[in-house]
């Protein structure tokens, strides 16, 4: 399907430009395709489910802690009396 509408967006600063290019490159898309998909999803017009990134900063932040590992191991123990 061919679309005839075209927009020009002015006032894009250097950091926004770098971030848009980085994200488009990460998805192996052209800037145009990435922007169109992002706008479509953000307006709820796309078929793809919206993915949230508000907890991304926690990713990869696990710190090995003996007390935590012990507590987790205790939670994984099965109480045979409860399953009779």
C-alpha positions in Angstrom: 0.0 0.0 0.0 1.4 3.4 -1.0 1.0 6.3 1.4 1.0 9.8 0.1 1.4 11.8 3.3 4.8 13.1 4.2 6.0 15.0 7.2 9.1 17.0 8.0 10.1 17.2 11.6 12.3 20.1 12.6 14.3 20.8 15.8 15.8 17.4 16.4 18.8 17.8 18.7 21.9 15.8 18.5 21.1 13.4 21.4 17.7 12.6 20.0 19.2 12.0 16.6 21.7 9.6 18.0 19.2 7.7 20.0 16.7 7.4 17.1 19.5 6.1 14.8 20.8 3.7 17.5 17.3 2.2 18.0 16.6 1.9 14.3 20.0 0.3 13.8 19.4 -2.1 16.7 16.2 -3.3 14.9 17.9 -3.3 11.5 15.4 -0.8 10.2 15.6 2.4 8.2 14.9 5.6 10.2 11.6 6.0 8.3 10.4 2.5 9.1 11.4 2.7 12.7 9.7 6.1 13.2 6.5 4.9 11.5 6.3 1.7 13.6 7.1 3.6 16.8 4.4 6.2 16.1 1.9 3.6 15.1 2.5 1.5 18.3 2.5 4.6 20.6 -0.9 5.6 19.3 -2.3 2.1 19.8 -2.9 1.7 16.1 -0.5 -1.3 15.5 -1.1 -5.0 15.9 1.9 -5.5 18.0 1.5 -5.5 21.8 3.1 -2.6 23.5 6.3 -3.4 25.4 7.2 -1.4 28.4 10.8 -0.6 29.3 10.4 1.1 32.7 12.3 -1.7 34.5 15.1 -2.2 31.9 17.6 -0.5 34.2 17.3 -3.5 36.5 18.3 -6.0 33.8 21.8 -7.5 34.5 21.9 -6.0 38.0 21.9 -9.2 40.0 24.5 -9.3 42.7 25.4 -12.6 44.2 24.4 -12.6 47.9 24.7 -15.6 50.2 21.7 -14.6 52.4 19.4 -14.2 49.3 20.6 -17.5 47.8 19.9 -19.3 51.1 16.4 -17.7 51.3 15.6 -18.7 47.7 16.8 -22.3 48.3 14.6 -22.5 51.3 11.6 -21.4 49.2 12.3 -24.2 46.7 12.1 -26.9 49.3 8.9 -29.1 49.0 7.1 -29.8 52.3 6.0 -33.4 51.8 3.4 -33.1 54.5 1.5 -30.6 52.5 1.2 -32.9 49.5 -0.3 -35.9 51.2 
